[in-house]
């Protein structure tokens, strides 16, 4: 993401400033590798806006890998009270 944000020709540079990654994982699927990238739920709307362009850029960077985006959510208990 940093390389895309720094490059002068990137058209998604402004949107990437708010995006952070929770984690990434390689997963073997048949004869190819899939790269699963996890984002916090609070930035998921921003990721969805730039998803198509971001996947294209990342698939160029990581050749022979599929890129999948997933949002991390925390499910709170019914007894949860805000402090």
Gaussian input, Z-matrix of N, CA and C with variables (Angstrom, degrees):
# hf/3-21g

backbone

0 1
 N
 C     1     B1
 C     2     B2     1     A1
 N     3     B3     2     A2     1     D1
 C     4     B4     3     A3     2     D2
 C     5     B5     4     A4     3     D3
 N     6     B6     5     A5     4     D4
 C     7     B7     6     A6     5     D5
 C     8     B8     7     A7     6     D6
 N     9     B9     8     A8     7     D7
 C    10    B10     9     A9     8     D8
 C    11    B11    10    A10     9     D9
 N    12    B12    11    A11    10    D10
 C    13    B13    12    A12    11    D11
 C    14    B14    13    A13    12    D12
 N    15    B15    14    A14    13    D13
 C    16    B16    15    A15    14    D14
 C    17    B17    16    A16    15    D15
 N    18    B18    17    A17    16    D16
 C    19    B19    18    A18    17    D17
 C    20    B20    19    A19    18    D18
 N    21    B21    20    A20    19    D19
 C    22    B22    21    A21    20    D20
 C    23    B23    22    A22    21    D21
 N    24    B24    23    A23    22    D22
 C    25    B25    24    A24    23    D23
 C    26    B26    25    A25    24    D24
 N    27    B27    26    A26    25    D25
 C    28    B28    27    A27    26    D26
 C    29    B29    28    A28    27    D27
 N    30    B30    29    A29    28    D28
 C    31    B31    30    A30    29    D29
 C    32    B32    31    A31    30    D30
 N    33    B33    32    A32    31    D31
 C    34    B34    33    A33    32    D32
 C    35    B35    34    A34    33    D33
 N    36    B36    35    A35    34    D34
 C    37    B37    36    A36    35    D35
 C    38    B38    37    A37    36    D36
 N    39    B39    38    A38    37    D37
 C    40    B40    39    A39    38    D38
 C    41    B41    40    A40    39    D39
 N    42    B42    41    A41    40    D40
 C    43    B43    42    A42    41    D41
 C    44    B44    43    A43    42    D42
 N    45    B45    44    A44    43    D43
 C    46    B46    45    A45    44    D44
 C    47    B47    46    A46    45    D45
 N    48    B48    47    A47    46    D46
 C    49    B49    48    A48    47    D47
 C    50    B50    49    A49    48    D48
 N    51    B51    50    A50    49    D49
 C    52    B52    51    A51    50    D50
 C    53    B53    52    A52    51    D51
 N    54    B54    53    A53    52    D52
 C    55    B55    54    A54    53    D53
 C    56    B56    55    A55    54    D54
 N    57    B57    56    A56    55    D55
 C    58    B58    57    A57    56    D56
 C    59    B59    58    A58    57    D57
 N    60    B60    59    A59    58    D58
 C    61    B61    60    A60    59    D59
 C    62    B62    61    A61    60    D60
 N    63    B63    62    A62    61    D61
 C    64    B64    63    A63    62    D62
 C    65    B65    64    A64    63    D63
 N    66    B66    65    A65    64    D64
 C    67    B67    66    A66    65    D65
 C    68    B68    67    A67    66    D66
 N    69    B69    68    A68    67    D67
 C    70    B70    69    A69    68    D68
 C    71    B71    70    A70    69    D69
 N    72    B72    71    A71    70    D70
 C    73    B73    72    A72    71    D71
 C    74    B74    73    A73    72    D72
 N    75    B75    74    A74    73    D73
 C    76    B76    75    A75    74    D74
 C    77    B77    76    A76    75    D75
 N    78    B78    77    A77    76    D76
 C    79    B79    78    A78    77    D77
 C    80    B80    79    A79    78    D78
 N    81    B81    80    A80    79    D79
 C    82    B82    81    A81    80    D80
 C    83    B83    82    A82    81    D81
 N    84    B84    83    A83    82    D82
 C    85    B85    84    A84    83    D83
 C    86    B86    85    A85    84    D84
 N    87    B87    86    A86    85    D85
 C    88    B88    87    A87    86    D86
 C    89    B89    88    A88    87    D87
 N    90    B90    89    A89    88    D88
 C    91    B91    90    A90    89    D89
 C    92    B92    91    A91    90    D90
 N    93    B93    92    A92    91    D91
 C    94    B94    93    A93    92    D92
 C    95    B95    94    A94    93    D93
 N    96    B96    95    A95    94    D94
 C    97    B97    96    A96    95    D95
 C    98    B98    97    A97    96    D96
 N    99    B99    98    A98    97    D97
 C   100   B100    99    A99    98    D98
 C   101   B101   100   A100    99    D99
 N   102   B102   101   A101   100   D100
 C   103   B103   102   A102   101   D101
 C   104   B104   103   A103   102   D102
 N   105   B105   104   A104   103   D103
 C   106   B106   105   A105   104   D104
 C   107   B107   106   A106   105   D105
 N   108   B108   107   A107   106   D106
 C   109   B109   108   A108   107   D107
 C   110   B110   109   A109   108   D108
 N   111   B111   110   A110   109   D109
 C   112   B112   111   A111   110   D110
 C   113   B113   112   A112   111   D111
 N   114   B114   113   A113   112   D112
 C   115   B115   114   A114   113   D113
 C   116   B116   115   A115   114   D114
 N   117   B117   116   A116   115   D115
 C   118   B118   117   A117   116   D116
 C   119   B119   118   A118   117   D117
 N   120   B120   119   A119   118   D118
 C   121   B121   120   A120   119   D119
 C   122   B122   121   A121   120   D120
 N   123   B123   122   A122   121   D121
 C   124   B124   123   A123   122   D122
 C   125   B125   124   A124   123   D123
 N   126   B126   125   A125   124   D124
 C   127   B127   126   A126   125   D125
 C   128   B128   127   A127   126   D126
 N   129   B129   128   A128   127   D127
 C   130   B130   129   A129   128   D128
 C   131   B131   130   A130   129   D129
 N   132   B132   131   A131   130   D130
 C   133   B133   132   A132   131   D131
 C   134   B134   133   A133   132   D132
 N   135   B135   134   A134   133   D133
 C   136   B136   135   A135   134   D134
 C   137   B137   136   A136   135   D135
 N   138   B138   137   A137   136   D136
 C   139   B139   138   A138   137   D137
 C   140   B140   139   A139   138   D138
 N   141   B141   140   A140   139   D139
 C   142   B142   141   A141   140   D140
 C   143   B143   142   A142   141   D141
 N   144   B144   143   A143   142   D142
 C   145   B145   144   A144   143   D143
 C   146   B146   145   A145   144   D144
 N   147   B147   146   A146   145   D145
 C   148   B148   147   A147   146   D146
 C   149   B149   148   A148   147   D147
 N   150   B150   149   A149   148   D148
 C   151   B151   150   A150   149   D149
 C   152   B152   151   A151   150   D150
 N   153   B153   152   A152   151   D151
 C   154   B154   153   A153   152   D152
 C   155   B155   154   A154   153   D153
 N   156   B156   155   A155   154   D154
 C   157   B157   156   A156   155   D155
 C   158   B158   157   A157   156   D156
 N   159   B159   158   A158   157   D157
 C   160   B160   159   A159   158   D158
 C   161   B161   160   A160   159   D159
 N   162   B162   161   A161   160   D160
 C   163   B163   162   A162   161   D161
 C   164   B164   163   A163   162   D162
 N   165   B165   164   A164   163   D163
 C   166   B166   165   A165   164   D164
 C   167   B167   166   A166   165   D165
 N   168   B168   167   A167   166   D166
 C   169   B169   168   A168   167   D167
 C   170   B170   169   A169   168   D168
 N   171   B171   170   A170   169   D169
 C   172   B172   171   A171   170   D170
 C   173   B173   172   A172   171   D171
 N   174   B174   173   A173   172   D172
 C   175   B175   174   A174   173   D173
 C   176   B176   175   A175   174   D174
 N   177   B177   176   A176   175   D175
 C   178   B178   177   A177   176   D176
 C   179   B179   178   A178   177   D177
 N   180   B180   179   A179   178   D178
 C   181   B181   180   A180   179   D179
 C   182   B182   181   A181   180   D180
 N   183   B183   182   A182   181   D181
 C   184   B184   183   A183   182   D182
 C   185   B185   184   A184   183   D183
 N   186   B186   185   A185   184   D184
 C   187   B187   186   A186   185   D185
 C   188   B188   187   A187   186   D186
 N   189   B189   188   A188   187   D187
 C   190   B190   189   A189   188   D188
 C   191   B191   190   A190   189   D189
 N   192   B192   191   A191   190   D190
 C   193   B193   192   A192   191   D191
 C   194   B194   193   A193   192   D192
 N   195   B195   194   A194   193   D193
 C   196   B196   195   A195   194   D194
 C   197   B197   196   A196   195   D195
 N   198   B198   197   A197   196   D196
 C   199   B199   198   A198   197   D197
 C   200   B200   199   A199   198   D198
 N   201   B201   200   A200   199   D199
 C   202   B202   201   A201   200   D200
 C   203   B203   202   A202   201   D201
 N   204   B204   203   A203   202   D202
 C   205   B205   204   A204   203   D203
 C   206   B206   205   A205   204   D204
 N   207   B207   206   A206   205   D205
 C   208   B208   207   A207   206   D206
 C   209   B209   208   A208   207   D207
 N   210   B210   209   A209   208   D208
 C   211   B211   210   A210   209   D209
 C   212   B212   211   A211   210   D210
 N   213   B213   212   A212   211   D211
 C   214   B214   213   A213   212   D212
 C   215   B215   214   A214   213   D213
 N   216   B216   215   A215   214   D214
 C   217   B217   216   A216   215   D215
 C   218   B218   217   A217   216   D216
 N   219   B219   218   A218   217   D217
 C   220   B220   219   A219   218   D218
 C   221   B221   220   A220   219   D219
 N   222   B222   221   A221   220   D220
 C   223   B223   222   A222   221   D221
 C   224   B224   223   A223   222   D222
 N   225   B225   224   A224   223   D223
 C   226   B226   225   A225   224   D224
 C   227   B227   226   A226   225   D225
 N   228   B228   227   A227   226   D226
 C   229   B229   228   A228   227   D227
 C   230   B230   229   A229   228   D228
 N   231   B231   230   A230   229   D229
 C   232   B232   231   A231   230   D230
 C   233   B233   232   A232   231   D231
 N   234   B234   233   A233   232   D232
 C   235   B235   234   A234   233   D233
 C   236   B236   235   A235   234   D234
 N   237   B237   236   A236   235   D235
 C   238   B238   237   A237   236   D236
 C   239   B239   238   A238   237   D237
 N   240   B240   239   A239   238   D238
 C   241   B241   240   A240   239   D239
 C   242   B242   241   A241   240   D240
 N   243   B243   242   A242   241   D241
 C   244   B244   243   A243   242   D242
 C   245   B245   244   A244   243   D243
 N   246   B246   245   A245   244   D244
 C   247   B247   246   A246   245   D245
 C   248   B248   247   A247   246   D246

   B1=1.4491
   B2=1.5192
   B3=1.3085
   B4=1.4559
   B5=1.5217
   B6=1.3420
   B7=1.4641
   B8=1.5229
   B9=1.3255
   B10=1.4615
   B11=1.5246
   B12=1.3334
   B13=1.4656
   B14=1.5212
   B15=1.3172
   B16=1.4599
   B17=1.5258
   B18=1.3356
   B19=1.4615
   B20=1.5316
   B21=1.3364
   B22=1.4681
   B23=1.5247
   B24=1.3247
   B25=1.4619
   B26=1.5306
   B27=1.3177
   B28=1.4613
   B29=1.5279
   B30=1.3472
   B31=1.4572
   B32=1.5267
   B33=1.3317
   B34=1.4642
   B35=1.5208
   B36=1.3238
   B37=1.4616
   B38=1.5318
   B39=1.3206
   B40=1.4664
   B41=1.5275
   B42=1.3265
   B43=1.4646
   B44=1.5200
   B45=1.3177
   B46=1.4685
   B47=1.5212
   B48=1.3184
   B49=1.4621
   B50=1.5293
   B51=1.3499
   B52=1.4690
   B53=1.5226
   B54=1.3262
   B55=1.4652
   B56=1.5288
   B57=1.3367
   B58=1.4673
   B59=1.5318
   B60=1.3223
   B61=1.4611
   B62=1.5220
   B63=1.3357
   B64=1.4749
   B65=1.5172
   B66=1.3319
   B67=1.4511
   B68=1.5111
   B69=1.3223
   B70=1.4586
   B71=1.5267
   B72=1.3420
   B73=1.4549
   B74=1.5207
   B75=1.3256
   B76=1.4621
   B77=1.5207
   B78=1.3323
   B79=1.4472
   B80=1.5206
   B81=1.3306
   B82=1.4646
   B83=1.5263
   B84=1.3436
   B85=1.4633
   B86=1.5171
   B87=1.3325
   B88=1.4609
   B89=1.5219
   B90=1.3387
   B91=1.4655
   B92=1.5263
   B93=1.3254
   B94=1.4688
   B95=1.5151
   B96=1.3089
   B97=1.4582
   B98=1.5190
   B99=1.3237
   B100=1.4619
   B101=1.5229
   B102=1.3035
   B103=1.4596
   B104=1.5146
   B105=1.3349
   B106=1.4585
   B107=1.5233
   B108=1.3211
   B109=1.4635
   B110=1.5196
   B111=1.3317
   B112=1.4648
   B113=1.5265
   B114=1.3295
   B115=1.4584
   B116=1.5196
   B117=1.3394
   B118=1.4641
   B119=1.5303
   B120=1.3051
   B121=1.4655
   B122=1.5256
   B123=1.3187
   B124=1.4690
   B125=1.5327
   B126=1.3378
   B127=1.4677
   B128=1.5233
   B129=1.3295
   B130=1.4586
   B131=1.5252
   B132=1.3347
   B133=1.4716
   B134=1.5284
   B135=1.3074
   B136=1.4627
   B137=1.5251
   B138=1.3287
   B139=1.4656
   B140=1.5241
   B141=1.3303
   B142=1.4627
   B143=1.5263
   B144=1.3325
   B145=1.4627
   B146=1.5283
   B147=1.3398
   B148=1.4711
   B149=1.5213
   B150=1.3302
   B151=1.4575
   B152=1.5300
   B153=1.3081
   B154=1.4644
   B155=1.5101
   B156=1.3273
   B157=1.4731
   B158=1.5174
   B159=1.3465
   B160=1.4660
   B161=1.5274
   B162=1.3205
   B163=1.4666
   B164=1.5238
   B165=1.3412
   B166=1.4695
   B167=1.5216
   B168=1.3354
   B169=1.4689
   B170=1.5247
   B171=1.3311
   B172=1.4660
   B173=1.5260
   B174=1.3345
   B175=1.4671
   B176=1.5223
   B177=1.3314
   B178=1.4718
   B179=1.5166
   B180=1.3377
   B181=1.4595
   B182=1.5351
   B183=1.3322
   B184=1.4651
   B185=1.5145
   B186=1.3164
   B187=1.4596
   B188=1.5234
   B189=1.3138
   B190=1.4651
   B191=1.5248
   B192=1.3382
   B193=1.4674
   B194=1.5217
   B195=1.3325
   B196=1.4536
   B197=1.5248
   B198=1.3266
   B199=1.4597
   B200=1.5234
   B201=1.3345
   B202=1.4599
   B203=1.5248
   B204=1.3380
   B205=1.4639
   B206=1.5214
   B207=1.3439
   B208=1.4614
   B209=1.5196
   B210=1.3399
   B211=1.4685
   B212=1.5233
   B213=1.3204
   B214=1.4589
   B215=1.5206
   B216=1.3146
   B217=1.4603
   B218=1.5160
   B219=1.3214
   B220=1.4519
   B221=1.5195
   B222=1.3098
   B223=1.4553
   B224=1.5248
   B225=1.3327
   B226=1.4496
   B227=1.5260
   B228=1.3111
   B229=1.4506
   B230=1.5323
   B231=1.3390
   B232=1.4669
   B233=1.5205
   B234=1.3218
   B235=1.4635
   B236=1.5266
   B237=1.3108
   B238=1.4657
   B239=1.5144
   B240=1.3391
   B241=1.4658
   B242=1.5106
   B243=1.3045
   B244=1.4607
   B245=1.5129
   B246=1.3350
   B247=1.4663
   B248=1.4894
   A1=111.00
   A2=116.09
   A3=119.62
   A4=110.93
   A5=117.38
   A6=120.71
   A7=111.58
   A8=117.02
   A9=120.98
   A10=110.41
   A11=116.26
   A12=120.82
   A13=111.42
   A14=117.59
   A15=122.10
   A16=112.48
   A17=117.24
   A18=119.41
   A19=110.97
   A20=116.90
   A21=120.03
   A22=113.66
   A23=118.60
   A24=120.62
   A25=112.99
   A26=117.85
   A27=120.59
   A28=110.82
   A29=116.14
   A30=120.20
   A31=112.49
   A32=118.21
   A33=121.13
   A34=111.60
   A35=115.79
   A36=121.21
   A37=112.19
   A38=117.82
   A39=121.17
   A40=111.40
   A41=117.05
   A42=120.05
   A43=112.33
   A44=117.64
   A45=120.95
   A46=112.97
   A47=117.61
   A48=120.30
   A49=111.55
   A50=117.64
   A51=121.61
   A52=113.34
   A53=117.80
   A54=121.71
   A55=110.82
   A56=115.27
   A57=121.78
   A58=107.99
   A59=116.89
   A60=122.23
   A61=109.27
   A62=115.98
   A63=120.82
   A64=111.24
   A65=115.85
   A66=119.21
   A67=111.04
   A68=115.31
   A69=121.45
   A70=107.90
   A71=115.43
   A72=120.21
   A73=109.06
   A74=116.19
   A75=121.22
   A76=108.85
   A77=115.62
   A78=120.85
   A79=108.62
   A80=116.52
   A81=121.50
   A82=108.92
   A83=115.97
   A84=121.58
   A85=107.95
   A86=116.50
   A87=123.42
   A88=111.29
   A89=118.10
   A90=118.92
   A91=112.89
   A92=118.11
   A93=120.90
   A94=110.26
   A95=115.26
   A96=121.73
   A97=108.93
   A98=116.18
   A99=121.15
   A100=108.62
   A101=116.76
   A102=122.86
   A103=107.56
   A104=116.88
   A105=121.92
   A106=107.54
   A107=116.26
   A108=121.94
   A109=108.21
   A110=116.33
   A111=121.97
   A112=110.31
   A113=115.18
   A114=122.59
   A115=108.91
   A116=118.58
   A117=119.87
   A118=109.41
   A119=116.27
   A120=120.33
   A121=111.87
   A122=117.97
   A123=120.63
   A124=113.01
   A125=118.94
   A126=121.08
   A127=112.21
   A128=117.67
   A129=121.23
   A130=112.42
   A131=118.16
   A132=121.02
   A133=110.83
   A134=117.37
   A135=121.46
   A136=110.53
   A137=116.57
   A138=120.84
   A139=110.13
   A140=117.40
   A141=120.37
   A142=111.84
   A143=117.03
   A144=120.34
   A145=111.84
   A146=116.68
   A147=121.06
   A148=112.58
   A149=116.88
   A150=121.67
   A151=113.25
   A152=118.25
   A153=120.81
   A154=112.84
   A155=116.08
   A156=120.09
   A157=111.25
   A158=116.42
   A159=120.34
   A160=111.06
   A161=117.86
   A162=120.70
   A163=110.24
   A164=116.97
   A165=119.83
   A166=111.45
   A167=116.74
   A168=120.93
   A169=111.30
   A170=117.35
   A171=120.56
   A172=111.59
   A173=117.90
   A174=119.63
   A175=110.91
   A176=117.35
   A177=119.71
   A178=109.79
   A179=115.81
   A180=120.70
   A181=111.21
   A182=117.89
   A183=122.77
   A184=107.49
   A185=117.64
   A186=120.77
   A187=110.63
   A188=116.06
   A189=124.35
   A190=112.40
   A191=118.30
   A192=121.22
   A193=109.31
   A194=115.30
   A195=121.08
   A196=107.24
   A197=117.75
   A198=121.73
   A199=108.56
   A200=116.10
   A201=122.58
   A202=108.41
   A203=116.54
   A204=121.85
   A205=109.52
   A206=115.72
   A207=122.13
   A208=108.11
   A209=116.35
   A210=120.77
   A211=109.40
   A212=116.84
   A213=122.23
   A214=108.79
   A215=115.76
   A216=119.97
   A217=108.85
   A218=116.46
   A219=122.19
   A220=107.75
   A221=117.43
   A222=121.71
   A223=107.24
   A224=115.27
   A225=120.66
   A226=110.65
   A227=115.55
   A228=122.41
   A229=110.06
   A230=116.89
   A231=120.05
   A232=111.63
   A233=116.93
   A234=121.43
   A235=112.03
   A236=117.41
   A237=120.09
   A238=110.31
   A239=116.05
   A240=121.45
   A241=108.94
   A242=115.61
   A243=119.33
   A244=109.63
   A245=115.54
   A246=119.46
   A247=111.42
   D1=-37.01
   D2=-179.26
   D3=-63.50
   D4=-41.15
   D5=179.04
   D6=-62.14
   D7=-39.58
   D8=178.80
   D9=-68.14
   D10=-39.80
   D11=-178.92
   D12=-67.57
   D13=-34.48
   D14=-176.95
   D15=-79.73
   D16=-30.47
   D17=-175.38
   D18=-62.94
   D19=136.26
   D20=-175.18
   D21=-71.05
   D22=-22.97
   D23=-175.87
   D24=-91.46
   D25=1.12
   D26=-175.94
   D27=-73.94
   D28=130.21
   D29=179.85
   D30=-91.75
   D31=-5.80
   D32=179.07
   D33=-108.38
   D34=18.07
   D35=-175.28
   D36=-59.12
   D37=-44.15
   D38=-176.41
   D39=-67.54
   D40=-38.13
   D41=-179.12
   D42=-71.33
   D43=-29.08
   D44=-177.60
   D45=-73.36
   D46=-15.68
   D47=-176.94
   D48=-61.63
   D49=-34.15
   D50=-176.85
   D51=-89.50
   D52=-11.29
   D53=-172.80
   D54=-85.68
   D55=132.81
   D56=174.63
   D57=-126.46
   D58=159.15
   D59=-178.73
   D60=-114.84
   D61=133.03
   D62=174.62
   D63=-78.56
   D64=-40.92
   D65=-177.74
   D66=-175.83
   D67=169.97
   D68=178.22
   D69=-141.23
   D70=151.08
   D71=-175.87
   D72=-148.01
   D73=137.76
   D74=173.73
   D75=-92.09
   D76=135.85
   D77=-179.69
   D78=-132.42
   D79=130.05
   D80=-178.55
   D81=-84.77
   D82=120.66
   D83=-179.82
   D84=-125.81
   D85=112.28
   D86=-176.76
   D87=48.11
   D88=-111.00
   D89=-177.02
   D90=-104.59
   D91=5.19
   D92=179.71
   D93=-126.10
   D94=169.46
   D95=178.31
   D96=-109.25
   D97=137.48
   D98=176.61
   D99=-108.40
   D100=138.77
   D101=177.81
   D102=-106.52
   D103=113.95
   D104=-179.59
   D105=-98.73
   D106=121.57
   D107=-179.15
   D108=-112.36
   D109=126.40
   D110=-177.50
   D111=-103.89
   D112=131.89
   D113=178.26
   D114=-117.70
   D115=149.99
   D116=172.64
   D117=-66.99
   D118=151.00
   D119=-176.40
   D120=-63.62
   D121=-29.30
   D122=-177.39
   D123=-65.84
   D124=-21.50
   D125=177.64
   D126=-106.49
   D127=7.64
   D128=-174.41
   D129=-63.35
   D130=-38.14
   D131=179.09
   D132=-61.50
   D133=-40.96
   D134=178.55
   D135=-66.04
   D136=-40.83
   D137=179.94
   D138=-64.19
   D139=-40.41
   D140=-179.48
   D141=-63.70
   D142=-33.67
   D143=179.69
   D144=-64.58
   D145=-38.09
   D146=-175.47
   D147=-107.87
   D148=14.17
   D149=-172.00
   D150=-58.20
   D151=-47.47
   D152=-176.97
   D153=-61.49
   D154=-47.77
   D155=-179.37
   D156=-68.20
   D157=-37.90
   D158=-178.45
   D159=-68.02
   D160=-39.79
   D161=177.99
   D162=-63.76
   D163=-42.19
   D164=178.78
   D165=-60.12
   D166=-44.39
   D167=179.53
   D168=-63.72
   D169=-43.37
   D170=-177.41
   D171=-71.26
   D172=-34.25
   D173=177.53
   D174=-70.03
   D175=-29.21
   D176=173.44
   D177=-67.08
   D178=-43.11
   D179=-176.68
   D180=-69.33
   D181=-45.25
   D182=178.80
   D183=-103.90
   D184=85.50
   D185=-177.80
   D186=-67.26
   D187=150.75
   D188=179.83
   D189=66.17
   D190=23.84
   D191=177.59
   D192=-131.97
   D193=139.06
   D194=171.11
   D195=-84.48
   D196=146.36
   D197=179.60
   D198=-115.52
   D199=129.53
   D200=-179.12
   D201=-127.36
   D202=133.66
   D203=177.87
   D204=-104.22
   D205=137.05
   D206=179.35
   D207=-135.82
   D208=141.04
   D209=176.88
   D210=-96.38
   D211=134.75
   D212=175.55
   D213=-90.41
   D214=126.06
   D215=178.35
   D216=-123.72
   D217=150.44
   D218=176.02
   D219=-112.23
   D220=120.82
   D221=178.62
   D222=-91.09
   D223=122.75
   D224=-176.24
   D225=-93.70
   D226=152.15
   D227=178.87
   D228=-69.74
   D229=157.42
   D230=178.05
   D231=-64.90
   D232=-25.32
   D233=-178.59
   D234=-83.60
   D235=-0.13
   D236=-176.18
   D237=-66.49
   D238=128.14
   D239=175.22
   D240=-121.81
   D241=137.78
   D242=176.79
   D243=-73.47
   D244=142.13
   D245=-176.96
   D246=-95.83

